[in-house]
Amino acid sequence: MSFAVRIVLVEPSHPGNIGASARAMKTMGFDQLVLVAPKDFPSAEATARASGADALLRQARIVESLNDAIADCAFVVGASARSRSLAWPTIGPRVYAETVKAQLAQGNVALVFGPEQSGLTNEDMARCHQLVQIPANPEYSSLNLAMAVQVLCYELRMAQPGGDGLSHDGAETRDAPLATADELNGFHEHMESVLTAAGFINEDHPKLLKLRLRRIFHRSRLDQTEINILRGMLKALDPRVIGSQQDKE
Ligand code: SAH
């Protein structure tokens, strides 16, 4: 899984943060890094902190201004730790991830981070369609630059189907298709008949128990193999079947 989202660092002052950002990007499947007037780059410290992501650093594009970095982008999101005097539309990471996912279909998307000391200026923010803020301690809300890159890349990754390595209904970890409503109903009717024959379901007041049993098994999202196992168990435990086997013996 790789993402066509450009990560733009505006005037990063610490080369270590550039390297750590590259590493954060690579772990999440991003590879487009643009540096706007970095104070100290290339640098041995950046390469060291990038760890295995040094190729990503070597490919980084270096530009003079934010305008150059985002010139061909149809959607620009700025990452901001705090609200400015001028209210700018700000969203949280989950909404941002959904928004970026939708915008990627329309054109290039840039995610812009500010310098460590001062953050994005009002002029920088005026280049952004939207700001995203990572919820944090209101008294100490400024994350390290590379950590902010990590969180926002992670959120984008998680918003993809299968982003957590599993499909949302767990289907990738299944070795059989989920049971259909019909198969589930067949199982419940079978279970109810066995439990009635066993005297467990009181035929005068069966309703609530039957509903509760259905609720338990609906929660467990049974697949077809599991239904077959359960029905095999019911068959083996059915007093009518056991009785007829004993008759034969
Ligand atoms: N001191 C600056 C923060 C600089 S941190 C300020 O108060 O604005 C460097 C960059 O990391 C920020 O410009 C922003 O792009 C990103 N960042 C840090 N914390 C963040 C947060 N809570 N939400 C979103 N972005 C954040």
Residues whose N, C-alpha, C, O or C-beta is under 5 A from the ligand:
A	BS01	SAH	A79 S80 A81 V112 F113 G114 P115 E116 Q117 S118 G119 L120 V132 Q133 I134 A136 S141 S142 L143 N144 L145 A148
